[in-house]
Amino acid sequence: MKLTLGFSPCPNDTFIFDALVHHKIDTEGLEFEVVFSDVEQLNKWAFQAKLDVTKLSYNAFTHCLKDYALLDSGSALGNNCGPILIKKPNTILNKESKIAIPGKYTTANMLLSIVFPKIKNKVEMLFSEIEDQVLEGRVDAGLIIHENRFTYKDKGLDKVSDLGEFWEEETGLPIPLGGIVVKRELPLSEQKKIERVIRKSVEYAFENPSSSADFVKCHSQEMEEEVVNAHIALYVNDYSISLGKKGRKAVKLLFKKLGHSFENSLFS
């Protein structure tokens, strides 16, 4: 049986899935057809239940619970790894300011709405374009994610607010950014097999960190090696192996803050 598997070309995802994709581990008979895309496109495909297994933003997951369940492995949770609102040094922001966001359904946008509820003038764009749009003055500020948190200072941009720090100070929990979900229509035994295989892939990546280097580099969009390594170190951690009690608590709290009633179980 071949399953469709969607994840982004970002270093954290390619690091996690390298061993699975290239059969460096026992995939227990599972075959995957890989679909690469930006996380916001993956979010939108999840609303259509297009892929069997997919990475998505936790914010987006609240919109497709009827079709998908969360796997225990593969998530991006952590501390000091949240989205950052940036601007040029002399820019003064107000409620009319135009803010670039990496997608309506990203967890980053959800956090922006919580921290700065008066911001309404938002423009969606690819996360990789936001820094340049701010520098060129096409937007007043931008909400950056992924590796851009390592590059904005070098480009002369200032931090307005680290939304991850806000979440952690408010909750005392890691910030849930993205997770791996599986179609509920698949048999539970199959869901658990997929979960095991992803966990093995993450564990292999940690035990053999250089093994995924070529796969990561191939999809890293010409990032500097130290930025790639910092990206992986920030977003891939013990929560990626297993959410554990603390990780699950953080995910449930996020859903409660969004007013979710838990009609369906979150987890596979």
Residue pairs with C-beta under 8 A, 6 or more apart in sequence:
1 29
1 30
1 31
1 190
2 31
2 32
2 33
3 30
3 31
3 32
3 33
3 52
3 53
3 194
4 32
4 33
4 35
4 50
4 51
4 52
4 53
5 17
5 32
5 33
5 34
5 35
5 51
5 52
5 53
5 54
6 34
6 35
6 36
6 37
6 42
6 45
6 50
6 51
6 53
6 54
6 55
7 13
7 14
7 16
7 17
7 34
7 36
7 42
7 54
7 55
7 180
8 36
8 37
8 38
8 39
8 42
8 55
9 36
9 219
9 220
9 221
10 39
10 146
10 147
10 219
10 220
10 231
11 147
11 216
11 219
11 220
11 223
11 228
11 231
11 232
12 76
12 231
12 232
12 234
12 235
12 236
13 55
14 212
14 215
14 216
14 218
14 219
14 220
15 205
15 212
15 216
15 232
15 236
16 74
16 198
16 201
16 202
16 205
16 236
16 240
17 34
17 198
17 201
18 24
18 201
18 205
18 211
18 212
18 215
18 216
19 25
19 200
19 201
19 204
19 205
19 208
19 211
19 212
20 27
20 32
20 197
20 198
20 200
20 201
21 32
21 34
21 215
22 215
24 201
24 204
24 208
24 211
25 197
25 200
25 201
25 204
26 197
26 200
27 197
28 193
28 196
28 197
30 193
30 194
30 197
32 53
35 51
36 219
37 45
38 103
38 126
38 127
39 55
39 56
39 57
39 102
39 103
39 106
39 127
39 178
40 57
40 102
40 103
40 104
40 105
40 106
40 124
40 126
42 51
42 54
42 55
42 56
43 56
43 57
43 59
43 60
43 103
43 105
43 106
44 105
45 51
45 54
46 54
46 56
46 60
46 61
46 63
46 64
46 67
46 68
46 181
47 60
47 63
47 64
49 64
49 67
49 68
49 183
52 182
52 183
52 186
53 71
53 180
53 181
53 182
53 183
53 194
54 68
54 180
54 181
55 74
55 178
55 179
55 180
56 64
56 68
56 178
56 179
56 181
57 103
57 105
57 106
57 107
57 108
57 177
57 178
58 107
58 110
58 176
58 177
58 178
58 179
58 251
58 254
59 105
59 106
59 107
59 109
59 110
59 258
60 105
60 106
61 68
61 70
61 179
61 181
61 266
62 255
62 258
62 260
63 105
64 181
65 260
65 263
65 264
65 266
66 184
66 264
67 183
67 184
67 185
68 181
68 182
68 183
68 184
69 181
69 182
69 184
69 191
69 264
69 265
69 266
69 267
69 268
70 179
70 180
70 181
70 251
70 266
70 267
70 268
71 179
71 180
71 181
71 182
71 191
71 194
71 195
71 198
71 267
71 268
72 195
72 199
72 242
72 243
72 267
72 268
73 180
73 195
73 198
73 199
73 202
73 240
73 241
73 242
73 243
74 179
74 180
74 198
74 199
74 202
74 240
75 176
75 178
75 179
75 180
75 239
75 240
75 243
75 247
76 176
76 177
76 178
76 179
76 235
76 236
76 239
76 240
77 174
77 175
77 176
77 177
77 237
77 239
77 240
77 243
77 247
77 250
77 251
78 174
78 175
78 177
78 234
78 235
78 237
78 239
79 164
79 168
79 174
79 175
80 162
80 164
80 165
80 168
80 234
81 149
81 164
81 175
81 177
81 234
81 235
82 108
82 111
82 162
82 163
82 164
82 165
82 166
82 167
82 168
82 175
82 177
83 102
83 106
83 107
83 108
83 111
83 112
83 143
83 144
83 145
83 162
83 163
83 164
84 143
84 144
84 148
84 149
84 152
84 159
84 160
84 161
84 162
84 163
84 164
85 99
85 112
85 116
85 141
85 142
85 143
85 144
85 159
85 160
85 161
85 163
86 131
86 134
86 141
86 142
86 143
86 144
86 152
86 157
86 158
86 159
86 160
87 93
87 134
87 140
87 141
87 142
87 157
87 158
87 160
88 134
88 135
88 137
88 156
88 157
88 158
89 156
89 157
89 158
91 97
91 140
91 141
93 140
93 141
93 160
95 118
95 119
95 120
95 121
96 121
97 119
97 121
97 140
97 141
98 121
98 122
98 123
98 139
98 140
98 141
99 112
99 119
99 121
99 122
99 123
99 139
99 140
99 141
99 142
99 143
100 122
100 123
100 124
100 125
100 129
100 130
100 133
100 134
100 139
100 141
100 142
100 143
101 108
101 109
101 112
101 122
101 123
101 124
101 125
101 142
101 143
102 108
102 109
102 124
102 125
102 126
102 127
102 130
102 143
102 144
102 145
103 109
103 124
103 127
104 122
104 124
106 145
107 175
107 176
107 177
107 178
107 254
108 143
108 145
108 163
108 177
109 122
109 143
110 258
111 163
111 164
111 166
111 167
111 175
112 119
112 122
112 143
112 163
113 119
114 166
114 257
115 161
115 163
115 166
116 161
123 139
125 133
127 144
127 145
127 146
127 148
128 148
128 221
130 139
130 142
130 143
130 144
130 148
131 142
131 144
131 148
131 151
131 152
131 155
131 157
133 139
133 142
134 140
134 141
134 142
134 157
135 155
135 156
135 157
141 160
143 163
144 152
145 177
146 231
146 235
147 223
147 227
147 228
147 230
147 231
149 234
150 227
150 230
150 231
151 227
152 159
153 159
164 175
167 173
167 175
168 174
168 175
171 250
171 253
173 246
173 249
173 250
173 253
174 239
174 246
174 247
174 250
175 250
176 247
176 250
176 251
176 254
177 235
179 251
180 198
182 191
182 194
182 195
182 268
184 264
186 194
188 268
191 268
192 268
195 268
199 241
199 242
202 236
202 240
202 241
203 241
204 211
205 211
205 212
205 236
206 236
206 241
216 228
216 232
217 225
217 228
220 228
223 231
238 244
239 247
243 251
248 267
251 266
252 262
252 266
255 262
255 266
